[in-house]
Amino acid sequence: MSVTILSPNIWLLVVLFSVGMTIIRMFYTKSMSSLYKWWRPHLAQRQILKAGESSWFTQFFATAFCLSSYIVLTQPWGFHPSQFVPDYEEKISPAQLIFIAYEFGFYISSLVYLFKESRNKYSDFYMMLGHHVAVLFLLVLSILYRYQRGCIFSLWLHDFADIFLEFSKLCHYLKFDHVAPYTFGCLVPAWGVNRIVVWPLTALRAFFKVDPAVAAGLPFYSFMRVFQSVIYVLDVAWFGMIMRMVVRSLKEGLTKDIRSDEDESLQRAPDKPQAQ
């Protein structure tokens, strides 16, 4: 059974996921932070809060990767990028729709929290903002104009690397220094291979190789190319940050979150609970 592309129920599901993910994230991070505070009472409050956030991201990317793996591995187009061009006779399957709504809800909630926490902006705040907006546009176009094949494959590659990124940060914040180097070691090839090499050679290449006459008849196809190009540029920039982190960690140890300059103050602070 397939779902009609422009059914109001699709947009209702997207809205419900967006609202639900924002609310669930708030309760999840608070619950995990409370657990970590009980489990690791010697940690600073900021470390505990950031560990709660990283646990949220870790479980999301792991769940999203499992769902997208099911879709990619069971579809005939899964490993055939030439078939990523929209097929207007194809309808979004329930699994594809749930995955797209799940990702859409996550990035909407991430935008909300990005602005909510703007008082503590990450050093790459605007890069994160551009990335989230580009992904949201890709997801919307996937629903409207059936670009879901390439979009789902792209997210599948990206989510895999993010699992290691967030789990590395979680181990770092919880002071599991004996584990963090190994998870960080998995992150480097996962990010470099999936995002920097495999993605441009598969999904990106497929979108840019479409015959110009065919592309001219595809709605907003140039926007799909632009948004994916933006994401790839950001991937390369972040990979550069990761590699700088590798060099620094080889010299000094894994000492800070690659996304935030503010963690330097956390590193200088004594590892003890804040005064009540």
C-alpha positions as CSV (number, residue, x, y, z in Angstrom):
1,M,0.0,0.0,0.0
2,S,1.3,3.4,-1.0
3,V,0.5,6.9,0.2
4,T,-0.8,9.7,-2.0
5,I,1.9,12.3,-2.5
6,L,-0.2,15.4,-1.7
7,S,-2.6,13.9,0.8
8,P,-3.2,16.3,3.7
9,N,-2.4,13.4,6.0
10,I,1.2,13.6,4.9
11,W,1.5,17.1,6.0
12,L,-0.3,16.4,9.2
13,L,2.2,13.6,9.9
14,V,5.1,16.0,9.2
15,V,3.6,18.6,11.6
16,L,3.0,16.0,14.3
17,F,6.6,14.8,14.1
18,S,7.9,18.3,14.2
19,V,6.0,19.2,17.3
20,G,6.5,15.8,18.9
21,M,10.3,15.7,18.3
22,T,10.7,19.2,19.9
23,I,8.7,18.2,23.0
24,I,10.3,14.7,23.3
25,R,13.8,16.2,22.9
26,M,13.1,18.5,25.9
27,F,12.0,15.7,28.2
28,Y,14.6,13.2,26.9
29,T,17.6,15.5,27.4
30,K,16.3,16.5,30.9
31,S,15.8,12.9,31.9
32,M,19.2,11.8,30.6
33,S,20.9,14.8,32.3
34,S,19.3,13.8,35.6
35,L,20.5,10.2,35.1
36,Y,24.1,11.4,34.3
37,K,24.1,13.7,37.3
38,W,23.2,10.8,39.6
39,W,25.6,8.4,37.8
40,R,28.6,10.9,37.4
41,P,28.1,13.4,40.3
42,H,31.7,14.7,40.0
43,L,31.0,16.2,36.6
44,A,30.3,19.9,36.1
45,Q,26.7,20.9,35.4
46,R,27.5,22.1,31.8
47,Q,29.1,18.7,31.0
48,I,26.1,16.9,32.3
49,L,23.7,19.0,30.2
50,K,25.8,18.6,27.0
51,A,26.0,14.8,27.7
52,G,22.2,14.8,27.7
53,E,22.1,16.6,24.4
54,S,24.6,14.2,22.8
55,S,22.7,11.2,24.0
56,W,19.6,12.6,22.2
57,F,21.5,13.1,19.0
58,T,23.2,9.6,19.3
59,Q,19.9,7.8,19.6
60,F,18.3,9.8,16.8
61,F,21.0,9.2,14.3
62,A,21.2,5.5,15.2
63,T,17.4,5.1,14.8
64,A,17.3,7.1,11.6
65,F,20.2,5.0,10.2
66,C,18.4,1.8,11.0
67,L,15.2,3.0,9.3
68,S,17.0,4.3,6.2
69,S,19.1,1.1,6.0
70,Y,15.9,-0.9,5.8
71,I,14.6,1.3,3.0
72,V,17.9,1.5,1.0
73,L,18.7,-2.2,1.3
74,T,15.2,-3.4,0.3
75,Q,14.6,-1.1,-2.6
76,P,15.7,-2.0,-6.2
77,W,17.1,1.5,-6.6
78,G,19.1,1.3,-3.3
79,F,22.5,0.9,-4.9
80,H,21.7,2.2,-8.4
81,P,22.2,6.0,-8.4
82,S,21.1,6.2,-12.0
83,Q,17.6,5.4,-10.7
84,F,17.6,8.4,-8.3
85,V,15.9,10.6,-10.9
86,P,12.2,11.0,-9.8
87,D,9.7,8.5,-11.1
88,Y,6.3,10.2,-11.1
89,E,4.5,6.9,-11.2
90,E,6.1,6.0,-7.9
91,K,4.4,6.9,-4.6
92,I,6.1,7.4,-1.3
93,S,5.8,4.2,0.7
94,P,4.8,4.3,4.3
95,A,8.3,3.5,5.4
96,Q,9.8,6.3,3.3
97,L,7.2,8.7,4.5
98,I,7.8,7.9,8.2
99,F,11.6,8.3,7.6
100,I,11.2,11.7,5.9
101,A,8.7,12.9,8.6
102,Y,11.1,11.6,11.3
103,E,14.1,13.5,9.8
104,F,11.9,16.6,9.1
105,G,10.8,16.7,12.8
106,F,14.3,16.3,14.0
107,Y,15.7,19.2,11.9
108,I,12.7,21.4,12.8
109,S,13.4,20.7,16.5
110,S,17.2,21.3,15.9
111,L,16.4,24.7,14.4
112,V,14.2,25.6,17.4
113,Y,17.0,24.7,19.8
114,L,19.7,26.3,17.7
115,F,18.0,29.7,18.1
116,K,17.0,28.9,21.7
117,E,20.6,28.4,22.6
118,S,21.9,31.3,20.5
119,R,23.1,33.0,23.6
120,N,25.7,30.2,23.7
121,K,26.3,30.1,19.9
122,Y,28.6,27.5,18.6
123,S,31.5,28.7,16.5
124,D,29.8,27.3,13.4
125,F,26.3,28.5,14.3
126,Y,25.6,29.9,10.8
127,M,27.0,26.7,9.2
128,M,24.6,24.7,11.3
129,L,21.8,27.0,10.3
130,G,22.5,26.7,6.6
131,H,22.8,23.0,6.9
132,H,19.5,22.5,8.6
133,V,17.6,24.8,6.2
134,A,19.1,23.0,3.2
135,V,18.1,19.6,4.6
136,L,14.6,20.8,5.3
137,F,14.2,22.1,1.8
138,L,15.4,18.8,0.4
139,L,12.9,16.9,2.5
140,V,10.0,19.2,1.4
141,L,11.0,18.8,-2.3
142,S,11.2,15.0,-1.7
143,I,7.6,14.9,-0.6
144,L,6.3,17.4,-3.2
145,Y,8.2,16.2,-6.3
146,R,9.3,12.6,-5.5
147,Y,13.0,13.2,-5.0
148,Q,12.9,10.8,-2.1
149,R,15.2,8.2,-3.5
150,G,18.3,10.4,-3.7
151,C,17.4,12.2,-0.5
152,I,17.0,9.1,1.6
153,F,20.2,7.6,0.2
154,S,22.1,10.8,1.1
155,L,20.7,10.9,4.6
156,W,21.6,7.3,5.0
157,L,25.2,8.1,4.3
158,H,25.2,11.2,6.5
159,D,23.5,9.7,9.6
160,F,26.0,6.8,9.8
161,A,28.9,9.3,10.4
162,D,26.8,11.3,12.9
163,I,26.4,8.3,15.1
164,F,30.1,8.2,15.8
165,L,30.3,12.0,16.1
166,E,27.7,12.3,18.8
167,F,28.7,9.1,20.6
168,S,32.3,10.4,20.7
169,K,31.1,13.7,22.2
170,L,28.9,11.8,24.7
171,C,32.0,9.7,25.9
172,H,34.0,12.9,26.1
173,Y,31.5,14.8,28.2
174,L,31.1,11.8,30.6
175,K,34.8,11.6,30.9
176,F,35.1,8.1,29.4
177,D,38.5,9.0,28.1
178,H,39.4,5.3,27.4
179,V,36.5,5.0,25.0
180,A,36.4,8.4,23.2
181,P,39.6,7.9,21.2
182,Y,38.2,4.7,19.6
183,T,34.8,6.2,18.7
184,F,36.6,9.3,17.4
185,G,38.8,7.0,15.4
186,C,35.7,5.5,13.8
187,L,34.3,8.9,13.1
188,V,37.2,10.0,10.8
189,P,36.9,7.3,8.2
190,A,33.1,7.2,8.5
191,W,32.8,10.9,7.8
192,G,35.6,11.0,5.2
193,V,34.5,7.9,3.2
194,N,30.7,8.4,3.4
195,R,30.4,12.1,3.1
196,I,33.5,13.2,1.2
197,V,34.0,10.3,-1.2
198,V,31.0,8.0,-1.6
199,W,28.2,10.7,-1.5
200,P,29.6,12.8,-4.4
201,L,30.4,9.7,-6.4
202,T,26.8,8.3,-6.1
203,A,23.8,10.6,-5.2
204,L,25.5,13.9,-6.0
205,R,26.9,12.6,-9.3
206,A,23.5,11.1,-10.2
207,F,21.7,14.5,-9.7
208,F,24.3,16.4,-11.8
209,K,24.5,13.9,-14.6
210,V,20.9,14.1,-15.5
211,D,20.4,15.2,-19.1
212,P,19.8,19.0,-19.2
213,A,16.6,18.5,-21.3
214,V,15.3,16.1,-18.7
215,A,16.4,18.3,-15.8
216,A,14.6,21.3,-17.3
217,G,11.3,19.5,-17.0
218,L,11.8,18.5,-13.3
219,P,10.3,21.0,-10.8
220,F,12.9,22.8,-8.7
221,Y,15.6,20.5,-9.8
222,S,18.2,23.3,-9.9
223,F,17.3,23.9,-6.2
224,M,18.0,20.3,-5.4
225,R,21.5,20.6,-6.9
226,V,22.1,23.9,-5.0
227,F,21.0,22.6,-1.6
228,Q,23.0,19.4,-2.0
229,S,26.1,21.4,-3.1
230,V,25.7,23.6,0.0
231,I,25.6,20.5,2.2
232,Y,28.7,19.0,0.5
233,V,30.7,22.2,1.0
234,L,29.7,22.2,4.7
235,D,30.7,18.5,4.9
236,V,34.2,19.4,3.6
237,A,34.5,22.3,6.0
238,W,33.5,20.2,9.0
239,F,35.9,17.4,7.9
240,G,38.6,20.0,7.9
241,M,37.7,20.8,11.5
242,I,37.7,17.1,12.4
243,M,41.2,16.6,10.9
244,R,42.5,19.6,12.8
245,M,41.0,18.0,15.9
246,V,42.9,14.8,15.0
247,V,46.2,16.6,14.8
248,R,45.5,18.4,18.1
249,S,44.4,15.2,19.8
250,L,47.6,13.5,18.7
251,K,49.5,16.2,20.4
252,E,47.3,17.0,23.5
253,G,44.6,14.4,23.7
254,L,41.0,14.6,22.9
255,T,40.1,17.8,24.8
256,K,37.1,19.6,23.3
257,D,34.0,19.4,21.2
258,I,34.9,20.3,17.6
259,R,31.8,22.4,17.2
260,S,32.1,24.7,20.2
261,D,34.7,27.2,21.3
262,E,32.9,27.5,24.6
263,D,34.0,24.1,25.7
264,E,37.5,25.5,26.3
265,S,36.1,27.1,29.5
266,L,34.7,23.8,30.5
267,Q,38.1,22.2,30.0
268,R,39.7,24.8,32.3
269,A,37.0,24.4,35.0
270,P,37.6,21.9,37.8
271,D,35.7,18.6,37.4
272,K,33.4,19.0,40.3
273,P,29.7,19.7,40.8
274,Q,28.7,23.4,40.7
275,A,27.7,25.0,43.9
276,Q,24.0,24.7,44.6
